[in-house]
């Protein structure tokens, strides 16, 4: 029973490029959450999605960031025109019934 | 201060000793969860305690919840060097979306 999968695990982008982070939830889970973690900090909520719907995006920056969870395939967090401040670890979590979120290993984004 | 704040920020103990970490939060909650994060890795879900529960055990872990004081504690008994990690509590606000709010964590070091 595979856990939450994220890829890539490490991603290096130059300023101005686009970053695409993928998350495959656990089998049977239809709720996906994205969080960002800066060094020495806790995780900060970004967005909560169900299949084909964004439920809560109150933690998403208004510009350059978008997320989707299509009917088929993984959830995608997309960051356009990355800047140095976007360097962080991005974690995806999934849940079956909104109780108990299980986290993936994270994608560490470095913007050079 | 933010929802889900842990204290102490750092804790250093000897193997075999018990470690107690505390978490305080501000709003009414549905559930409180504790996670462990090894350096540079993803989060491991340790235990979930619901707002109508007062205490929960899992192996060497014991979690308490006091909703009147809006606080929780995580006790690790007979600690091992492998318990060295950061520990986070996370809460989901009652009546809100399912997003989790994390504190900055307690960094536990267990010396062999």
Backbone of each chain as ProteinMPNN parsed JSONL, in Angstrom:
{"seq_chain_A": "XXXXXXXXXXXXXXXXXXXXXXXXXXXXXXXXXXXXXXXXXXXXXXXXXXXXXXXXXXXXXXXXXXXXXXXXXXXXXXXXXXXXXXXXXXXXXXXXXXXXXXXXXXXXXXXX", "coords_chain_A": {"N_chain_A": [[0.855, -1.177, 0.0], [1.145, 1.773, -1.202], [2.438, 4.883, -0.031], [1.848, 8.447, 0.074], [3.009, 9.905, -2.854], [5.57, 11.933, -4.147], [6.991, 13.848, -6.717], [9.398, 15.791, -8.581], [11.907, 14.722, -6.15], [13.886, 16.486, -5.59], [14.407, 19.674, -6.946], [15.828, 21.928, -9.11], [15.785, 25.195, -10.139], [16.294, 28.011, -12.292], [16.043, 31.503, -11.665], [13.025, 32.888, -12.833], [12.216, 30.709, -14.309], [9.846, 27.979, -14.697], [8.314, 25.945, -12.212], [7.201, 22.672, -11.65], [5.429, 20.665, -9.549], [4.64, 17.428, -8.483], [2.077, 15.335, -7.134], [0.95, 12.302, -5.982], [-1.786, 10.986, -4.463], [-2.48, 8.797, -1.632], [-3.806, 5.527, -2.224], [-7.248, 5.459, -2.698], [-7.648, 7.861, -1.466], [-9.137, 11.012, -1.747], [-8.719, 13.598, -1.176], [-6.525, 16.287, -1.282], [-3.755, 18.122, -0.117], [-1.6, 20.927, -0.099], [1.448, 22.048, 1.267], [3.907, 24.414, 2.436], [7.261, 24.564, 3.491], [9.554, 26.511, 5.066], [13.094, 26.828, 5.856], [13.841, 25.676, 9.132], [11.293, 26.158, 10.028], [7.754, 25.61, 10.715], [5.218, 23.825, 8.833], [3.328, 25.515, 6.332], [0.069, 26.002, 5.354], [-1.121, 25.801, 2.0], [-3.005, 25.108, -0.131], [-6.085, 23.347, -0.652], [-7.48, 20.59, -2.21], [-10.018, 18.764, -3.917], [-10.937, 16.126, -6.157], [-10.773, 17.676, -9.224], [-11.602, 20.076, -8.149], [-10.935, 23.113, -6.432], [-10.884, 23.623, -3.086], [-10.09, 25.179, -0.904], [-8.063, 27.844, -1.082], [-6.722, 29.6, 0.463], [-4.15, 29.934, 1.421], [-2.492, 30.303, -0.677], [-0.161, 32.168, -2.57], [-1.115, 35.107, -4.34], [-0.265, 35.535, -6.92], [1.473, 33.89, -9.535], [1.395, 31.287, -8.515], [-0.282, 28.188, -8.829], [-2.673, 25.515, -8.594], [-3.793, 22.193, -9.273], [-5.991, 19.377, -9.465], [-6.611, 16.995, -11.305], [-9.185, 14.915, -12.849], [-8.043, 12.543, -13.703], [-4.838, 11.339, -12.909], [-1.976, 12.902, -11.23], [-1.956, 15.408, -8.576], [-0.993, 18.736, -9.258], [1.284, 21.231, -8.422], [2.024, 24.36, -9.448], [4.497, 26.691, -10.145], [5.091, 29.71, -11.452], [7.614, 31.658, -13.108], [9.771, 31.605, -11.15], [11.205, 32.806, -8.072], [13.944, 33.613, -5.83], [12.954, 33.525, -3.257], [11.072, 31.536, -3.374], [12.299, 29.204, -2.841], [12.144, 26.308, -1.017], [10.78, 23.599, 0.946], [8.257, 21.634, -0.376], [5.345, 20.151, 0.559], [3.038, 17.565, 0.075], [-0.101, 16.342, 1.127], [-2.467, 13.732, 1.783], [-5.849, 12.684, 2.307], [-8.472, 10.434, 3.302], [-11.044, 10.865, 4.272], [-11.049, 13.419, 5.176], [-10.033, 13.375, 7.7], [-7.131, 13.065, 9.445], [-4.268, 13.514, 7.966], [-1.934, 12.384, 5.611], [1.416, 12.561, 4.832], [3.54, 13.186, 2.001], [6.982, 12.657, 0.901], [7.982, 15.092, 0.181], [9.042, 17.824, -1.942], [12.02, 19.346, -2.629], [12.672, 22.488, -3.48], [14.981, 24.445, -5.135], [15.945, 27.619, -5.969], [18.029, 29.181, -8.156]], "CA_chain_A": [[0.0, 0.0, 0.0], [2.07, 2.889, -1.317], [2.039, 6.123, 0.607], [1.761, 9.601, -0.809], [4.232, 10.018, -3.644], [5.831, 13.239, -4.724], [8.181, 13.935, -7.559], [10.649, 15.177, -8.179], [12.267, 14.937, -4.743], [14.694, 17.716, -5.599], [14.21, 20.408, -8.192], [16.608, 23.17, -9.171], [15.327, 26.071, -11.207], [16.867, 29.374, -12.302], [15.036, 32.571, -11.541], [12.246, 33.143, -14.034], [11.715, 29.471, -14.901], [8.646, 27.417, -14.083], [8.487, 24.715, -11.437], [6.006, 21.833, -11.556], [5.589, 19.659, -8.502], [3.568, 16.455, -8.627], [1.693, 14.607, -5.928], [-0.027, 11.232, -6.14], [-2.28, 10.656, -3.116], [-2.613, 7.375, -1.285], [-4.925, 4.856, -2.884], [-8.515, 5.635, -1.999], [-7.745, 9.212, -0.915], [-9.568, 11.962, -2.763], [-8.46, 14.957, -0.69], [-5.096, 16.602, -1.396], [-3.374, 19.392, 0.505], [-0.208, 21.337, -0.318], [2.03, 22.887, 2.317], [5.269, 24.861, 2.169], [8.069, 24.67, 4.699], [10.823, 27.233, 4.981], [14.063, 26.262, 6.8], [13.643, 25.883, 10.577], [9.917, 26.589, 10.275], [6.729, 24.604, 10.529], [4.572, 23.845, 7.526], [2.273, 26.505, 6.149], [-0.945, 25.54, 4.409], [-1.266, 26.565, 0.771], [-4.239, 24.865, -0.876], [-6.776, 22.069, -0.419], [-8.217, 20.241, -3.421], [-10.606, 17.46, -4.186], [-10.855, 15.883, -7.601], [-11.245, 18.71, -10.147], [-12.093, 21.259, -7.433], [-10.161, 23.774, -5.391], [-11.809, 23.853, -1.98], [-9.584, 26.275, -0.062], [-6.743, 28.282, -1.546], [-6.448, 30.793, 1.255], [-2.728, 30.058, 1.701], [-1.734, 30.414, -1.927], [0.14, 33.527, -3.037], [-2.108, 35.492, -5.36], [0.33, 35.518, -8.253], [2.502, 32.925, -9.985], [1.14, 29.944, -7.977], [-1.574, 27.582, -9.145], [-2.732, 24.09, -8.264], [-4.894, 21.468, -9.867], [-6.11, 17.957, -9.134], [-7.515, 16.562, -12.368], [-9.919, 13.658, -12.668], [-7.056, 11.471, -13.835], [-3.46, 11.793, -12.744], [-1.594, 13.48, -9.936], [-2.153, 16.824, -8.339], [0.156, 19.52, -9.706], [1.492, 22.595, -7.927], [2.802, 25.031, -10.482], [5.012, 28.006, -9.759], [5.629, 30.368, -12.641], [8.599, 32.731, -12.915], [10.233, 31.425, -9.775], [12.164, 33.744, -7.473], [14.736, 32.972, -4.777], [12.112, 33.325, -2.075], [10.248, 30.329, -3.519], [13.081, 28.048, -2.382], [11.516, 25.75, 0.18], [10.295, 22.231, 0.775], [6.82, 21.629, -0.633], [4.798, 18.86, 0.954], [1.666, 17.227, -0.265], [-0.723, 15.379, 2.038], [-3.777, 13.277, 1.315], [-6.698, 12.04, 3.312], [-9.624, 9.722, 2.736], [-12.326, 11.445, 4.692], [-10.728, 14.708, 5.775], [-9.51, 13.197, 9.05], [-5.846, 12.398, 9.384], [-3.571, 13.772, 6.701], [-0.702, 11.613, 5.483], [2.29, 13.398, 4.032], [4.558, 12.661, 1.131], [8.353, 12.97, 1.301], [8.303, 16.474, -0.128], [9.917, 18.243, -3.046], [12.852, 20.469, -2.217], [12.894, 23.39, -4.606], [16.054, 25.425, -4.982], [15.969, 28.586, -7.058], [19.373, 29.772, -8.204]], "C_chain_A": [[0.892, 1.228, 0.0], [1.519, 4.103, -0.593], [1.89, 7.224, -0.418], [3.084, 9.734, -1.561], [4.36, 11.417, -4.221], [7.052, 13.134, -5.633], [8.188, 15.272, -8.293], [10.929, 15.387, -6.688], [13.09, 16.22, -4.596], [14.534, 18.371, -6.964], [15.008, 21.701, -8.104], [16.12, 23.958, -10.375], [16.075, 27.403, -11.118], [15.725, 30.36, -12.189], [14.331, 32.793, -12.88], [11.701, 31.885, -14.686], [10.449, 29.024, -14.178], [9.009, 26.146, -13.317], [7.155, 23.979, -11.383], [6.265, 20.717, -10.564], [4.381, 18.736, -8.562], [3.328, 15.691, -7.334], [0.662, 13.554, -6.288], [-0.502, 10.815, -4.754], [-2.277, 9.151, -2.875], [-3.84, 6.803, -1.969], [-6.189, 5.042, -2.043], [-8.697, 7.012, -1.393], [-8.129, 10.184, -2.016], [-9.353, 13.413, -2.341], [-6.948, 15.177, -0.698], [-4.843, 17.999, -0.844], [-1.918, 19.668, 0.143], [0.222, 22.28, 0.796], [3.438, 23.282, 1.893], [5.995, 24.977, 3.496], [9.365, 25.386, 4.394], [11.781, 26.639, 6.009], [13.757, 26.66, 8.238], [12.229, 26.367, 10.911], [8.974, 25.402, 10.222], [6.136, 24.715, 9.136], [3.464, 24.883, 7.496], [1.339, 26.008, 5.044], [-0.971, 26.434, 3.169], [-2.656, 26.376, 0.153], [-4.759, 23.471, -0.57], [-7.647, 21.793, -1.638], [-8.895, 18.888, -3.271], [-10.56, 17.29, -5.7], [-11.544, 17.012, -8.393], [-11.749, 19.972, -9.444], [-11.055, 21.795, -6.456], [-11.132, 24.146, -4.273], [-11.383, 25.065, -1.148], [-8.201, 26.636, -0.568], [-6.282, 29.515, -0.776], [-4.962, 30.983, 1.556], [-1.866, 30.222, 0.461], [-1.41, 31.874, -2.201], [-0.753, 33.851, -4.236], [-1.55, 35.374, -6.767], [1.333, 34.376, -8.373], [2.24, 31.496, -9.516], [-0.233, 29.455, -8.42], [-1.505, 26.104, -8.808], [-3.921, 23.476, -8.959], [-4.846, 20.017, -9.404], [-7.115, 17.381, -10.132], [-8.185, 15.222, -12.051], [-8.98, 12.458, -12.758], [-5.677, 12.058, -13.6], [-3.215, 12.5, -11.435], [-2.057, 14.927, -9.79], [-0.853, 17.545, -8.721], [0.149, 20.86, -8.984], [2.451, 23.255, -8.905], [3.222, 26.408, -10.003], [5.649, 28.608, -11.001], [6.642, 31.44, -12.238], [9.156, 32.71, -11.486], [11.236, 32.492, -9.374], [12.853, 33.024, -6.318], [13.882, 32.651, -3.553], [11.188, 32.115, -2.168], [10.997, 29.076, -3.069], [12.546, 27.575, -1.05], [11.272, 24.272, -0.08], [8.781, 22.298, 0.624], [6.299, 20.221, -0.37], [3.352, 18.747, 0.499], [1.164, 16.231, 0.78], [-2.04, 14.926, 1.421], [-4.559, 12.682, 2.475], [-7.879, 11.389, 2.614], [-10.914, 10.48, 3.012], [-12.115, 12.704, 5.505], [-10.251, 14.587, 7.225], [-8.199, 12.447, 8.966], [-5.183, 12.572, 8.036], [-2.235, 13.05, 6.715], [0.183, 12.293, 4.452], [3.232, 12.599, 3.146], [5.937, 13.103, 1.592], [8.787, 14.398, 0.978], [9.143, 16.632, -1.38], [10.696, 19.447, -2.556], [13.216, 21.294, -3.444], [13.99, 24.373, -4.25], [16.04, 26.327, -6.203], [17.314, 29.287, -7.038], [19.356, 31.093, -8.965]], "O_chain_A": [[1.346, 1.678, 1.052], [0.31, 4.328, -0.545], [1.816, 6.971, -1.621], [4.154, 9.679, -0.956], [3.395, 12.002, -4.714], [8.011, 12.42, -5.339], [7.132, 15.827, -8.596], [10.233, 16.168, -6.039], [12.987, 16.933, -3.598], [14.528, 17.701, -7.996], [14.879, 22.465, -7.148], [16.054, 23.439, -11.489], [16.437, 27.863, -10.035], [14.59, 30.075, -12.572], [14.975, 32.876, -13.926], [10.812, 31.971, -15.533], [10.042, 29.617, -13.179], [9.886, 25.382, -13.72], [6.113, 24.575, -11.109], [7.198, 19.929, -10.718], [3.244, 19.191, -8.676], [4.246, 15.439, -6.554], [-0.389, 13.877, -6.841], [0.297, 10.338, -3.948], [-2.095, 8.352, -3.794], [-4.797, 7.523, -2.255], [-6.188, 4.809, -0.834], [-9.764, 7.32, -0.863], [-7.526, 10.187, -3.089], [-9.748, 14.34, -3.047], [-6.188, 14.355, -0.186], [-5.617, 18.928, -1.075], [-1.102, 18.749, 0.087], [-0.517, 23.174, 1.209], [4.082, 22.591, 1.104], [5.431, 25.426, 4.494], [10.168, 24.936, 3.577], [11.325, 25.998, 6.956], [13.454, 27.817, 8.529], [12.009, 26.931, 11.983], [9.336, 24.325, 9.749], [6.508, 25.593, 8.358], [2.762, 25.104, 8.483], [1.776, 25.644, 3.952], [-0.86, 27.656, 3.267], [-3.39, 27.342, -0.06], [-3.999, 22.549, -0.275], [-8.444, 22.635, -2.052], [-8.399, 17.995, -2.585], [-10.186, 18.21, -6.427], [-12.741, 17.256, -8.24], [-12.281, 20.861, -10.11], [-10.388, 21.038, -5.751], [-12.085, 24.893, -4.492], [-12.217, 25.873, -0.74], [-7.274, 25.829, -0.492], [-5.55, 30.356, -1.297], [-4.549, 32.087, 1.911], [-0.64, 30.273, 0.554], [-2.284, 32.733, -2.08], [-1.095, 32.977, -5.032], [-2.303, 35.135, -7.711], [1.955, 33.971, -7.39], [2.819, 30.565, -10.077], [-1.215, 30.197, -8.392], [-0.426, 25.516, -8.743], [-4.929, 24.139, -9.207], [-3.8, 19.505, -9.007], [-8.309, 17.289, -9.847], [-7.802, 14.51, -11.122], [-9.098, 11.494, -12.001], [-5.387, 13.165, -14.053], [-4.127, 12.678, -10.628], [-2.486, 15.568, -10.749], [0.242, 17.018, -8.526], [-0.874, 21.544, -8.941], [3.551, 22.759, -9.15], [2.404, 27.189, -9.518], [6.625, 28.078, -11.533], [6.538, 32.044, -11.171], [9.022, 33.673, -10.731], [11.999, 33.007, -10.191], [12.409, 31.962, -5.882], [14.074, 31.625, -2.9], [10.59, 31.708, -1.171], [10.399, 28.009, -2.932], [12.496, 28.329, -0.078], [11.523, 23.763, -1.172], [8.104, 22.953, 1.417], [6.738, 19.246, -0.979], [2.575, 19.7, 0.54], [1.919, 15.383, 1.256], [-2.65, 15.65, 0.634], [-3.997, 12.242, 3.477], [-8.237, 11.744, 1.491], [-11.743, 10.702, 2.13], [-12.894, 13.021, 6.404], [-10.083, 15.6, 7.903], [-8.154, 11.321, 8.472], [-5.498, 11.863, 7.08], [-1.498, 13.097, 7.7], [-0.251, 12.567, 3.333], [3.659, 11.496, 3.488], [6.055, 13.844, 2.568], [9.829, 14.858, 1.444], [9.845, 15.719, -1.814], [10.117, 20.443, -2.122], [13.962, 20.853, -4.318], [13.944, 25.041, -3.217], [16.115, 25.853, -7.337], [17.695, 29.906, -6.044], [20.395, 31.737, -9.108]]}, "seq_chain_B": "XXXXXXXXXXXXXXXXXXXXXXXXXXXXXXXXXXXXXXXXXXXXXXXXXXXXXXXXXXXXXXXXXXXXXXXXXXXXXXXXXXXXXXXXXXXXXXXXXXXXXXXXXXXXXXXX", "coords_chain_B": {"N_chain_B": [[0.948, 35.135, 18.565], [1.041, 31.956, 16.848], [-1.457, 29.542, 15.889], [-1.175, 26.268, 17.275], [1.404, 26.071, 18.71], [4.522, 24.877, 19.729], [6.291, 23.882, 22.687], [9.163, 22.871, 24.609], [11.308, 24.848, 22.371], [13.597, 23.519, 21.763], [15.0, 20.457, 22.884], [17.078, 18.473, 24.79], [18.082, 15.302, 25.677], [19.089, 12.329, 27.544], [19.521, 9.001, 26.321], [16.961, 6.722, 27.118], [15.705, 8.332, 28.943], [12.624, 10.156, 29.56], [10.742, 12.158, 27.257], [9.04, 15.169, 27.071], [6.812, 17.104, 25.274], [5.097, 20.1, 24.565], [2.077, 21.64, 23.369], [0.282, 24.438, 22.329], [-2.794, 25.982, 21.419], [-5.16, 28.134, 19.679], [-7.853, 28.377, 18.714], [-11.101, 26.7, 18.716], [-11.045, 23.202, 18.074], [-11.252, 20.358, 15.804], [-9.638, 18.095, 15.655], [-6.382, 17.094, 16.839], [-3.124, 16.636, 15.796], [-0.02, 14.869, 15.936], [3.199, 15.029, 14.555], [6.276, 13.68, 13.287], [9.444, 14.736, 12.162], [12.272, 13.883, 10.559], [15.547, 15.197, 10.063], [15.586, 17.096, 7.161], [13.746, 15.473, 5.907], [10.51, 13.968, 5.105], [7.238, 14.262, 6.713], [6.17, 12.236, 9.366], [3.28, 10.697, 10.375], [2.21, 10.54, 13.648], [0.221, 10.359, 15.68], [-3.28, 10.856, 16.178], [-5.562, 12.804, 17.9], [-8.821, 13.222, 18.924], [-11.164, 15.923, 19.505], [-12.901, 15.195, 21.51], [-11.579, 13.403, 23.019], [-9.321, 12.568, 25.681], [-6.938, 11.394, 26.24], [-4.426, 9.44, 24.65], [-2.757, 6.506, 23.551], [0.122, 5.146, 21.968], [2.205, 2.713, 21.456], [5.297, 3.703, 22.626], [4.443, 6.25, 22.884], [2.539, 8.836, 24.332], [-0.257, 10.813, 24.296], [-1.879, 13.71, 25.409], [-4.825, 15.693, 25.726], [-6.159, 18.771, 26.47], [-8.87, 20.471, 26.225], [-10.004, 22.606, 27.516], [-7.913, 24.156, 28.316], [-6.782, 24.498, 25.948], [-4.572, 22.952, 25.024], [-2.002, 20.5, 24.419], [-0.059, 17.564, 25.055], [2.852, 15.692, 24.252], [4.283, 12.74, 25.099], [7.2, 10.913, 25.11], [8.306, 7.887, 26.012], [11.098, 6.207, 27.563], [13.259, 7.0, 25.779], [15.025, 6.817, 22.616], [18.031, 6.977, 20.649], [17.246, 7.058, 18.014], [14.912, 8.475, 18.121], [15.525, 11.067, 17.793], [14.634, 14.022, 16.31], [12.482, 16.499, 14.763], [9.472, 17.566, 16.24], [6.112, 18.118, 15.581], [3.029, 19.693, 16.329], [-0.255, 19.747, 14.997], [-3.199, 21.405, 14.141], [-6.677, 21.357, 13.26], [-9.052, 23.703, 12.489], [-12.133, 24.021, 14.098], [-15.148, 24.049, 12.312], [-13.967, 25.223, 10.223], [-12.035, 24.938, 7.166], [-10.305, 21.928, 6.211], [-7.66, 22.416, 6.55], [-4.456, 22.125, 8.024], [-2.866, 23.608, 10.803], [0.316, 24.347, 11.673], [2.794, 24.437, 14.274], [6.095, 25.757, 15.033], [7.572, 23.675, 15.89], [9.264, 21.249, 18.017], [12.582, 20.633, 18.59], [14.019, 17.68, 19.125], [16.707, 16.116, 20.7], [18.232, 13.124, 21.273], [20.627, 11.837, 23.181], [23.07, 9.309, 22.864]], "CA_chain_B": [[1.531, 33.818, 18.312], [0.21, 31.242, 15.91], [-2.096, 28.314, 16.32], [-0.29, 25.112, 17.263], [2.779, 26.402, 19.083], [5.127, 23.882, 20.601], [7.418, 24.256, 23.544], [10.172, 23.882, 24.286], [11.748, 24.87, 20.984], [14.624, 22.481, 21.651], [15.073, 19.602, 24.066], [18.173, 17.516, 24.677], [18.005, 14.354, 26.795], [19.882, 11.119, 27.398], [18.781, 7.8, 25.965], [16.32, 6.098, 28.264], [14.872, 9.317, 29.639], [11.358, 10.512, 28.901], [10.708, 13.493, 26.647], [7.692, 15.751, 27.029], [6.678, 18.306, 24.451], [3.78, 20.693, 24.737], [1.53, 22.371, 22.228], [-0.888, 25.247, 22.67], [-3.5, 26.469, 20.24], [-6.008, 29.264, 20.045], [-9.279, 28.255, 18.395], [-11.68, 25.37, 18.924], [-10.524, 22.282, 17.067], [-11.845, 19.035, 15.619], [-8.607, 17.095, 15.954], [-5.003, 17.551, 16.961], [-2.247, 15.562, 15.334], [1.421, 15.027, 16.169], [4.018, 14.505, 13.475], [7.726, 13.701, 13.478], [10.18, 15.007, 10.936], [13.723, 13.754, 10.645], [16.19, 16.305, 9.363], [15.569, 17.062, 5.709], [12.86, 14.437, 5.399], [9.085, 14.25, 5.175], [6.582, 14.14, 8.004], [5.585, 10.947, 9.718], [2.116, 10.869, 11.247], [2.389, 9.752, 14.86], [-0.998, 10.078, 16.431], [-4.355, 11.835, 16.068], [-6.468, 12.778, 19.05], [-10.015, 14.007, 18.615], [-11.458, 16.926, 20.531], [-13.651, 14.599, 22.623], [-10.706, 12.458, 23.702], [-8.44, 13.236, 26.635], [-5.624, 10.752, 26.258], [-4.301, 8.372, 23.676], [-1.452, 5.858, 23.628], [0.553, 4.353, 20.821], [3.557, 2.26, 21.772], [5.971, 4.537, 23.64], [3.904, 7.609, 22.827], [1.307, 9.145, 25.062], [-0.714, 12.173, 23.986], [-3.02, 14.198, 26.176], [-5.476, 16.876, 25.166], [-6.99, 19.529, 27.408], [-9.526, 21.487, 25.396], [-10.305, 23.8, 28.317], [-6.684, 24.963, 28.308], [-6.308, 24.538, 24.553], [-3.19, 22.486, 25.02], [-1.757, 19.068, 24.264], [1.32, 17.189, 25.319], [3.338, 14.435, 23.685], [5.292, 12.126, 25.949], [7.9, 9.762, 24.549], [8.946, 7.213, 27.136], [12.277, 5.383, 27.276], [13.689, 7.518, 24.471], [16.143, 6.194, 21.914], [18.72, 7.912, 19.759], [16.464, 7.147, 16.774], [13.797, 9.428, 18.303], [16.022, 12.407, 17.475], [13.851, 14.562, 15.195], [11.606, 17.606, 15.144], [8.102, 17.116, 16.483], [5.151, 19.188, 15.322], [1.605, 19.458, 16.484], [-1.038, 20.39, 13.952], [-4.611, 21.45, 14.486], [-7.616, 21.807, 12.235], [-9.987, 24.566, 13.198], [-13.536, 23.599, 14.047], [-15.973, 24.913, 11.494], [-13.214, 25.768, 9.087], [-11.668, 23.892, 6.225], [-9.517, 20.884, 6.845], [-6.243, 22.725, 6.541], [-3.765, 21.976, 9.299], [-2.008, 24.718, 11.192], [1.464, 23.794, 12.376], [3.722, 25.294, 14.977], [7.464, 25.686, 14.53], [8.137, 22.39, 16.259], [10.27, 21.045, 19.065], [13.703, 19.844, 18.077], [14.444, 16.753, 20.182], [17.963, 15.392, 20.516], [18.436, 12.068, 22.267], [22.053, 11.496, 23.164], [23.301, 7.903, 23.222]], "C_chain_B": [[0.549, 32.988, 17.49], [-0.424, 30.018, 16.554], [-1.079, 27.193, 16.32], [1.141, 25.483, 17.552], [3.318, 25.385, 20.05], [6.144, 24.515, 21.531], [7.899, 23.02, 24.266], [10.527, 23.88, 22.798], [12.786, 23.788, 20.745], [14.723, 21.751, 22.974], [16.165, 18.57, 23.842], [18.164, 16.609, 25.898], [18.924, 13.17, 26.521], [18.969, 9.948, 27.032], [18.209, 7.158, 27.225], [15.443, 7.039, 29.049], [13.572, 9.525, 28.872], [11.445, 11.925, 28.341], [9.27, 13.967, 26.602], [7.712, 17.042, 26.237], [5.248, 18.797, 24.564], [3.376, 21.504, 23.513], [0.338, 23.179, 22.718], [-1.514, 25.762, 21.381], [-4.559, 27.46, 20.666], [-7.507, 29.017, 19.835], [-9.798, 26.864, 18.738], [-11.277, 24.458, 17.77], [-11.401, 21.049, 16.927], [-10.874, 17.957, 16.105], [-7.27, 17.788, 16.148], [-4.114, 16.366, 16.599], [-0.798, 15.906, 15.69], [2.156, 14.335, 15.03], [5.485, 14.558, 13.897], [8.372, 13.973, 12.128], [11.668, 14.852, 11.223], [14.343, 14.813, 9.741], [16.163, 16.114, 7.856], [14.634, 16.033, 5.102], [11.409, 14.88, 5.487], [8.533, 14.059, 6.569], [5.996, 12.748, 8.181], [4.459, 11.199, 10.708], [2.266, 9.96, 12.453], [1.047, 9.361, 15.48], [-2.006, 11.2, 16.215], [-5.231, 11.691, 17.299], [-7.634, 13.713, 18.727], [-10.367, 14.915, 19.789], [-12.237, 16.343, 21.713], [-12.848, 13.516, 23.357], [-9.756, 13.21, 24.617], [-7.029, 12.671, 26.606], [-5.612, 9.631, 25.227], [-2.88, 7.819, 23.757], [-1.164, 5.166, 22.311], [2.0, 3.957, 21.069], [4.169, 3.079, 22.9], [5.459, 5.975, 23.665], [2.632, 7.719, 23.65], [0.959, 10.598, 24.782], [-1.888, 12.511, 24.881], [-3.563, 15.441, 25.494], [-6.357, 17.492, 26.238], [-7.628, 20.679, 26.641], [-9.869, 22.742, 26.197], [-9.098, 24.728, 28.366], [-6.129, 25.134, 26.898], [-4.836, 24.134, 24.493], [-3.134, 20.976, 24.895], [-0.314, 18.793, 24.649], [1.606, 15.841, 24.67], [4.449, 13.942, 24.591], [5.876, 10.931, 25.209], [8.642, 9.111, 25.715], [10.147, 6.406, 26.647], [12.872, 5.745, 25.92], [14.916, 6.777, 23.946], [16.801, 7.232, 21.034], [17.936, 8.111, 18.464], [15.256, 8.076, 16.891], [14.233, 10.861, 18.003], [15.347, 12.909, 16.197], [13.183, 15.841, 15.673], [10.186, 17.083, 15.251], [7.165, 18.312, 16.354], [3.754, 18.758, 15.75], [0.882, 20.239, 15.396], [-2.509, 20.308, 14.32], [-5.441, 21.821, 13.268], [-8.749, 22.523, 12.96], [-11.407, 24.075, 13.007], [-14.338, 24.584, 13.206], [-15.251, 25.516, 10.313], [-12.938, 24.681, 8.077], [-10.738, 22.915, 6.921], [-8.031, 21.192, 6.875], [-5.682, 22.583, 7.95], [-2.907, 23.201, 9.55], [-0.915, 24.151, 12.08], [2.171, 24.865, 13.179], [5.105, 25.136, 14.387], [8.175, 24.415, 14.966], [9.063, 22.421, 17.446], [11.346, 20.153, 18.484], [14.225, 18.984, 19.225], [15.75, 16.081, 19.792], [18.089, 14.385, 21.646], [19.875, 11.592, 22.138], [22.27, 10.062, 23.619], [24.173, 7.751, 24.463]], "O_chain_B": [[-0.643, 33.293, 17.447], [0.007, 29.535, 17.601], [-0.203, 27.158, 15.456], [2.019, 25.238, 16.725], [2.685, 25.058, 21.054], [6.765, 25.531, 21.217], [7.072, 22.147, 24.529], [10.088, 23.002, 22.055], [12.852, 23.207, 19.662], [14.555, 22.339, 24.042], [16.175, 17.875, 22.826], [18.229, 17.089, 27.03], [19.465, 13.021, 25.425], [17.793, 9.923, 27.395], [18.877, 7.063, 28.255], [14.531, 6.601, 29.749], [13.435, 9.132, 27.713], [12.139, 12.78, 28.891], [8.384, 13.245, 26.144], [8.511, 17.943, 26.49], [4.308, 18.006, 24.649], [4.211, 21.978, 22.742], [-0.515, 22.663, 23.44], [-0.827, 25.951, 20.377], [-4.833, 27.62, 21.855], [-8.328, 29.397, 20.67], [-9.015, 25.957, 19.018], [-11.18, 24.899, 16.625], [-12.193, 20.732, 17.814], [-11.237, 17.048, 16.851], [-7.054, 18.909, 15.688], [-4.337, 15.242, 17.047], [-0.412, 17.074, 15.738], [1.804, 13.235, 14.602], [5.882, 15.362, 14.741], [7.906, 13.501, 11.091], [12.244, 15.591, 12.022], [13.725, 15.261, 8.775], [16.648, 15.11, 7.335], [14.719, 15.748, 3.907], [11.108, 16.005, 5.886], [9.271, 13.733, 7.499], [5.409, 12.174, 7.264], [4.656, 11.831, 11.745], [2.43, 8.748, 12.305], [0.786, 8.192, 15.762], [-1.626, 12.364, 16.085], [-5.596, 10.581, 17.687], [-7.436, 14.854, 18.308], [-9.923, 14.699, 20.916], [-12.237, 16.923, 22.799], [-13.382, 12.806, 24.21], [-9.422, 14.366, 24.354], [-6.057, 13.365, 26.902], [-6.621, 8.976, 24.967], [-1.925, 8.558, 24.0], [-2.063, 4.67, 21.632], [2.911, 4.77, 20.912], [3.621, 3.138, 24.0], [5.99, 6.815, 24.39], [1.782, 6.829, 23.66], [1.77, 11.498, 25.0], [-2.784, 11.691, 25.084], [-2.848, 16.144, 24.78], [-7.195, 16.818, 26.837], [-7.011, 21.723, 26.434], [-10.009, 23.823, 25.625], [-9.25, 25.947, 28.447], [-5.133, 25.826, 26.687], [-3.985, 24.865, 23.986], [-4.088, 20.27, 25.222], [0.542, 19.675, 24.579], [0.735, 14.979, 24.555], [5.435, 14.641, 24.821], [5.149, 10.054, 24.743], [9.511, 9.732, 26.327], [10.21, 5.982, 25.493], [12.975, 4.902, 25.028], [15.71, 6.207, 24.694], [16.196, 8.253, 20.708], [17.954, 9.196, 17.882], [14.642, 8.427, 15.884], [13.401, 11.767, 17.963], [15.473, 12.297, 15.136], [13.301, 16.22, 16.839], [9.755, 16.256, 14.448], [7.396, 19.371, 16.938], [3.353, 17.61, 15.557], [1.364, 21.275, 14.937], [-2.998, 19.265, 14.755], [-4.97, 22.51, 12.363], [-9.323, 22.005, 13.918], [-11.827, 23.756, 11.895], [-14.221, 25.798, 13.37], [-15.842, 26.228, 9.502], [-13.548, 23.613, 8.128], [-10.429, 23.077, 8.101], [-7.224, 20.318, 7.192], [-6.354, 22.885, 8.936], [-2.301, 23.757, 8.634], [-1.194, 23.548, 13.116], [2.155, 26.044, 12.823], [5.283, 24.469, 13.368], [9.26, 24.108, 14.471], [9.58, 23.469, 17.833], [11.073, 19.073, 17.96], [14.803, 19.5, 20.181], [15.882, 15.544, 18.692], [18.057, 14.744, 22.823], [20.277, 11.023, 21.123], [21.723, 9.641, 24.638], [24.455, 6.63, 24.887]]}, "name": "protein", "num_of_chains": 2, "seq": "XXXXXXXXXXXXXXXXXXXXXXXXXXXXXXXXXXXXXXXXXXXXXXXXXXXXXXXXXXXXXXXXXXXXXXXXXXXXXXXXXXXXXXXXXXXXXXXXXXXXXXXXXXXXXXXXXXXXXXXXXXXXXXXXXXXXXXXXXXXXXXXXXXXXXXXXXXXXXXXXXXXXXXXXXXXXXXXXXXXXXXXXXXXXXXXXXXXXXXXXXXXXXXXXXXXXXXXXXXXXXXXX"}
